[in-house]
Amino acid sequence: MLTSNLPFSGWGGVFGDQVVAAAMIDRIVHHADVLTLKGASYRLRNRGIDTLPSIRTTTNETQG
């Protein structure tokens, strides 16, 4: 089992190379079942915030 809070499109930034990231993703998901969860964080539900600061968009930041 492998989990990530980043979509596959963001892996190139982490590894510094889109080609390397694409190759890694290809090998990881080959014969795999990929589950994508959407929605508000269960951990953050009573904290008054929707997302962690590292994944907030600029739209959310300007709203306060």
Helices and strands as residue ranges (DSSP letters): G 8-10, H 11-15, H 18-29, G 53-55, H 58-63
